[in-house]
Amino acid sequence: MMKILLSNDDGISAPGIQILAEHLRKFAQVQVVAPDRNCSGSSNALTLELPIRIHTQQQGDISVRGTPTDCVYLGVNALMIPRPDIVVSGINAGANLGDDVIYSGTVAAAMEGRHLGLPALAVSLVGNQHFETAAVMACRLLRMLEQEPLRTNRILNINVPDLPLNEIKGFKVTRCGRRHPADQVICQQDPRGHDIYWIGPPGEKDDAGADTDFAAVEQGYVSITPLQVDLTAYAAQDVINQWLLQTKVT
């Protein structure tokens, strides 16, 4: 039986992770290790300056006073024995398309799993209604991986359209699109008259070409985008070397 470590960034009580856990437990051994609160936008943050407290709930799920990355690190190295076969993160309430992956705690949890040597999936619903659809599609992918493991050493970033299951057209392998830069800051005042600020919504689509995750989801397909942790821009190395040779600072 497949052993799955399940985490997220919306928090352990979020509907996405609870619905996905219910579906996964029909064919796999599942250990939920998830933040005790919403940690959206936390990216790959680790808690290094404070102790990390955990709480084991009645059904065996474990809530963590920490980030999604903390959860996976603890889950793989201490809380799930034997170690999992795969790390799954989600189901996130909302898209993780294009540049969203830079900030996403959902994707970060999967990245930590990959960093620790395990296959990893990040699953997001592009909306907040049809979690059942996203759970079914995630389970299909996991059963496929159980039957025929992938050897890519990559994270699979899955985005599911917010549609009834019978309206999903299938899977598409995609690349990350791109958003316009986000520039909205919402300023309000607290009850004492001090300014407080909220980060605004993400930017609108910029690159939503036919092969992007944006386009696939809009067309009713589940987007599968392979992600890698190595951020080196190899194509720029020669350009920078030439720049160093040509640039003189006195």
Disulfide bonds with the S-S distance in Angstrom:
none
